[in-house]
Amino acid sequence: MKTLNDLVKQLNNYKIYGEFYIDQLGDGRYYLFTEYLSSKVISFSKNHPKWIIYPSLGDMNRVVQKNIMDFIYTTDKEHWFDDLPEKKYNIIIGAFSTYITVYMNTKTNFKIVNVIECEGLQDDKYQFTEEQIEKLKAVSTETWAKIIDLGKVEVKDEKRRTN
């Protein structure tokens, strides 16, 4: 067991708490949730050396608690996030009917595409990671950086939820 997905698979062997899953929230942290308690159990961050335990961990039996704490203390933090997908975002600048104006992510730069249909948002070339958005804002004016923040919309993808 070395990644968060490995931890989730192991914890899902204990059916008493429903499904465990990892989700990334807007703060960039990855959270372990349990369906049964519908709450956060613990959070992990790539950019912060510590993890945070939530009170729901105390509501679980000792075996589950031990598995979670063993994972934290016996695995390499550098590999926890190896198989987790990053959140993706569209940057929508304007909309008219079923057409929108968005940023496009090319291999060499970013550009605004005048009009695409809404279904086009699922195409990878219109999706950005947090890191890419920060790079885009760094080369933009202050006004455009604010527009980018206002137009940032998370791409919802059911495949992101791990089992």
C-alpha positions, 0 to 999 in steps of 0.5 A, spaced: 500 500 500 503 506 497 497 511 494 491 514 497 487 509 492 491 503 495 488 506 502 481 507 499 481 500 496 483 497 503 478 501 507 472 499 502 473 492 505 470 494 511 463 495 509 460 498 515 462 505 513 459 505 506 464 507 501 470 510 502 473 515 497 478 521 495 475 528 493 479 534 492 476 540 494 477 547 492 482 548 497 487 544 493 487 538 499 485 531 498 480 529 503 478 522 505 470 521 505 466 516 508 459 515 505 456 512 511 458 518 516 458 523 510 464 527 512 471 528 512 475 523 515 482 526 514 485 530 509 492 530 505 496 536 501 501 535 496 504 542 498 503 542 505 507 537 510 502 535 515 495 531 514 489 533 518 485 528 522 477 530 523 473 528 529 469 522 524 475 518 525 474 517 532 467 515 530 470 509 527 472 502 529 480 501 532 481 496 525 479 502 521 483 507 525 489 503 525 489 502 517 489 509 516 494 511 521 499 505 519 498 508 512 500 515 514 506 513 518 509 507 514 508 510 507 512 515 503 508 521 502 511 522 495 507 517 493 500 518 496 498 522 490 501 518 484 494 515 481 490 521 483 487 525 477 488 533 478 482 537 478 480 540 471 477 547 470 474 551 464 475 558 463 469 561 460 469 569 458 462 569 455 456 566 453 450 567 448 445 562 447 449 555 447 455 558 444 461 560 449 467 564 449 473 560 452 480 560 453 484 554 449 490 551 452 495 549 446 501 546 447 505 552 447 501 558 449 494 560 451 489 563 447 481 565 447 477 562 442 471 566 440 465 561 439 464 554 441 458 550 443 457 548 450 459 540 449 466 542 446 468 544 454 469 536 455 475 537 450 482 537 453 484 543 450 479 547 453 481 544 460 486 547 465 489 545 471 490 549 477 498 550 475 496 552 468 491 557 471 496 560 475 501 560 469 496 564 465 494 569 470 502 570 471 502 572 464 496 576 464 494 583 466 491 584 473 484 585 470 485 579 466 487 575 472 480 577 475 476 575 469 480 568 469 478 567 476 471 569 475 470 565 469 474 558 472 469 553 472 470 546 475 469 540 470 465 535 473 467 528 471 464 522 475 471 518 473 475 523 478 471 519 484 476 513 486 473 507 488 
